Amino acid sequence: MKSIFLIRHCQAEGQAPDAQLTTLGQEQSMYLADFLNDFSIDYIVSSPYERAYRTIEPLASRRSLSIHTDIDLQERVLSQENLPDWLEKLRLTFDDLDLCYTGGESSRQAMDRGIAVLDKAIRTDAKQIAVVSHGNLISLLLKHYDEQIQFEHWQALSNPDVYELIFDDEYQLIRMQRTWQ
C-alpha cells in the first residue's frame, strides 16, 4: 500500500506565483511539519509556486528530503480575463467539467494534469508521498476519485489542509480521508 498526502499550501499574501507565506502561514508550515512528522513521508513533490514550496520546506528540511517541483501542480487558471462574478463561474465548473472561460482551462484539463503527477508519484519507490498544491486543483483531484466532491468542498478547504489517499498495490484508491484538524 501507498499513501499520497494532498496538501493545500499555508496562508499566503496573495495568488501570484511568487506570493510569500504570511507570518501566520510560516507558523502554519512549522505546525504542518510537526503534524506530518508522525507519517513516514519519503518523497515530496510541490507546485513551483512560492507559497506551496515554502509550505513543505520545514518538513523537507527535517527529513533531509528534496522537494521535487512540477509545473502541473500549479493552481488552475479559471480565466485570463477579470471575472467580477468569478465565484459563480467557478461553481459552474464543478457541474460542467468541460466548461472553459477565455484563456483558462476547464476543470477536466486541470484535473487531468494533476492526476498525471499523482500517477507518476505513486509509481516511484516511495511509500508515503507529500503532494503540495492549491485549493482549486486539490478539490478537482479529490473529485476525480469521488464525484460527490463539489464546489462546497473547495470552499471548506482550509489553509493548510491535508487529505490522505491510500492506494493498494495495483494503484487503486481504497480510502480517502481528511487528516488535518
C-alpha positions as CSV (number, residue, x, y, z in Angstrom):
1,M,0.0,0.0,0.0
2,K,1.0,3.6,-0.7
3,S,-0.3,6.9,0.6
4,I,-0.4,10.3,-1.0
5,F,-0.9,13.3,1.3
6,L,-2.6,16.0,-0.8
7,I,-1.6,19.2,1.0
8,R,-3.0,22.7,0.4
9,H,-0.5,25.4,1.0
10,C,-0.5,27.6,4.1
11,Q,-1.8,31.1,4.3
12,A,-0.2,33.4,1.7
13,E,0.0,37.1,0.8
14,G,-1.8,36.6,-2.5
15,Q,-2.4,34.5,-5.5
16,A,0.6,35.4,-7.7
17,P,3.2,32.6,-8.3
18,D,5.7,34.5,-6.1
19,A,3.4,35.3,-3.3
20,Q,5.1,34.7,0.1
21,L,3.6,33.0,3.1
22,T,2.3,35.4,5.7
23,T,3.7,35.4,9.2
24,L,0.8,33.1,10.1
25,G,1.5,30.9,7.1
26,Q,5.1,30.5,8.2
27,E,3.9,29.4,11.6
28,Q,1.4,27.0,10.0
29,S,4.2,25.5,7.9
30,M,6.0,24.6,11.1
31,Y,2.9,23.2,12.7
32,L,2.3,21.2,9.4
33,A,5.8,19.8,9.6
34,D,5.1,18.7,13.2
35,F,1.8,17.1,12.1
36,L,3.3,15.3,9.1
37,N,6.3,14.1,11.1
38,D,4.1,11.3,12.5
39,F,4.0,9.8,9.0
40,S,6.9,8.3,7.1
41,I,6.8,10.6,4.1
42,D,9.7,9.7,1.9
43,Y,9.0,11.7,-1.3
44,I,7.8,15.3,-1.8
45,V,6.5,17.0,-5.0
46,S,5.2,20.5,-5.0
47,S,3.8,23.2,-7.2
48,P,6.6,25.6,-8.1
49,Y,4.6,28.5,-6.7
50,E,6.5,30.0,-3.7
51,R,3.7,29.5,-1.2
52,A,3.4,25.8,-1.9
53,Y,7.2,25.2,-1.9
54,R,7.6,27.1,1.4
55,T,4.7,25.2,3.0
56,I,6.6,21.9,2.8
57,E,10.1,23.2,3.2
58,P,10.2,22.7,7.0
59,L,9.3,19.0,6.7
60,A,11.7,18.5,3.8
61,S,14.5,20.1,5.9
62,R,13.7,17.9,8.9
63,R,13.7,14.7,6.8
64,S,16.6,15.7,4.6
65,L,14.3,15.2,1.6
66,S,14.5,17.0,-1.8
67,I,11.4,18.9,-2.9
68,H,10.6,18.0,-6.5
69,T,8.6,20.7,-8.3
70,D,6.2,20.1,-11.1
71,I,4.5,22.8,-13.1
72,D,1.4,20.6,-13.5
73,L,0.7,21.2,-9.8
74,Q,0.3,24.9,-10.3
75,E,-3.2,26.4,-9.5
76,R,-5.8,26.1,-12.1
77,V,-6.3,29.2,-14.2
78,L,-10.0,29.9,-14.4
79,S,-9.7,32.7,-17.0
80,Q,-7.2,35.3,-18.2
81,E,-9.9,37.9,-18.0
82,N,-11.1,39.7,-14.9
83,L,-14.3,38.0,-13.9
84,P,-16.3,40.1,-11.4
85,D,-18.6,37.0,-10.8
86,W,-15.6,34.6,-10.7
87,L,-17.1,32.7,-7.7
88,E,-20.3,31.8,-9.5
89,K,-18.3,30.9,-12.7
90,L,-16.0,28.7,-10.6
91,R,-19.1,27.0,-9.1
92,L,-20.4,26.2,-12.6
93,T,-17.1,24.4,-13.5
94,F,-17.8,21.8,-10.8
95,D,-21.0,20.9,-12.6
96,D,-19.7,21.1,-16.1
97,L,-16.1,19.8,-16.1
98,D,-15.6,20.9,-19.7
99,L,-16.7,24.5,-19.2
100,C,-13.8,26.7,-20.1
101,Y,-13.5,30.5,-19.9
102,T,-11.3,32.8,-22.1
103,G,-7.7,31.9,-21.6
104,G,-8.4,29.5,-18.8
105,E,-8.6,25.7,-18.5
106,S,-11.5,23.5,-17.8
107,S,-11.9,21.5,-14.6
108,R,-11.2,18.4,-16.7
109,Q,-8.0,19.8,-18.1
110,A,-6.7,20.8,-14.7
111,M,-7.8,17.5,-13.2
112,D,-6.0,15.5,-15.9
113,R,-2.7,17.3,-15.5
114,G,-2.8,16.9,-11.7
115,I,-3.8,13.2,-11.9
116,A,-0.8,12.7,-14.2
117,V,1.5,14.0,-11.4
118,L,-0.1,11.7,-8.9
119,D,0.2,8.7,-11.2
120,K,3.9,9.4,-11.7
121,A,4.5,9.9,-8.0
122,I,2.6,6.7,-7.0
123,R,4.8,4.7,-9.3
124,T,8.0,5.8,-7.6
125,D,9.6,3.6,-4.9
126,A,8.2,5.9,-2.2
127,K,5.6,4.6,0.1
128,Q,4.3,7.9,1.6
129,I,4.2,10.9,-0.7
130,A,3.5,14.5,0.0
131,V,2.0,16.5,-2.9
132,V,1.6,20.2,-2.2
133,S,-0.7,22.3,-4.4
134,H,-3.5,24.8,-4.4
135,G,-7.2,24.7,-3.3
136,N,-9.0,24.5,-6.7
137,L,-6.6,21.9,-8.1
138,I,-6.8,19.8,-4.9
139,S,-10.6,19.9,-4.9
140,L,-10.5,18.7,-8.5
141,L,-8.1,15.9,-7.7
142,L,-10.4,14.8,-4.9
143,K,-13.4,15.0,-7.3
144,H,-11.5,12.7,-9.7
145,Y,-11.7,10.0,-7.0
146,D,-15.1,10.9,-5.6
147,E,-17.6,12.6,-7.9
148,Q,-19.6,13.7,-4.8
149,I,-16.9,16.4,-4.3
150,Q,-18.4,19.7,-5.3
151,F,-17.8,23.5,-5.1
152,E,-18.8,23.5,-1.4
153,H,-15.9,21.1,-0.7
154,W,-13.5,23.6,-2.3
155,Q,-15.0,26.4,-0.1
156,A,-14.5,24.3,3.0
157,L,-10.8,23.7,2.4
158,S,-8.5,25.4,5.0
159,N,-5.0,26.8,4.6
160,P,-3.3,24.5,5.1
161,D,-5.3,21.3,4.6
162,V,-4.3,17.6,4.3
163,Y,-6.1,14.7,2.7
164,E,-4.7,11.2,2.7
165,L,-5.3,8.9,-0.3
166,I,-4.4,5.3,0.3
167,F,-3.8,3.0,-2.7
168,D,-3.5,-0.7,-3.0
169,D,-0.6,-2.5,-4.7
170,E,-2.3,-2.0,-8.1
171,Y,-2.6,1.7,-7.6
172,Q,-6.3,1.6,-7.0
173,L,-7.7,4.1,-4.4
174,I,-9.0,2.2,-1.4
175,R,-9.6,5.1,1.0
176,M,-9.6,8.9,1.0
177,Q,-9.9,10.9,4.2
178,R,-9.2,14.4,5.5
179,T,-6.5,14.1,8.2
180,W,-5.9,17.8,9.0
181,Q,-7.7,19.3,12.0
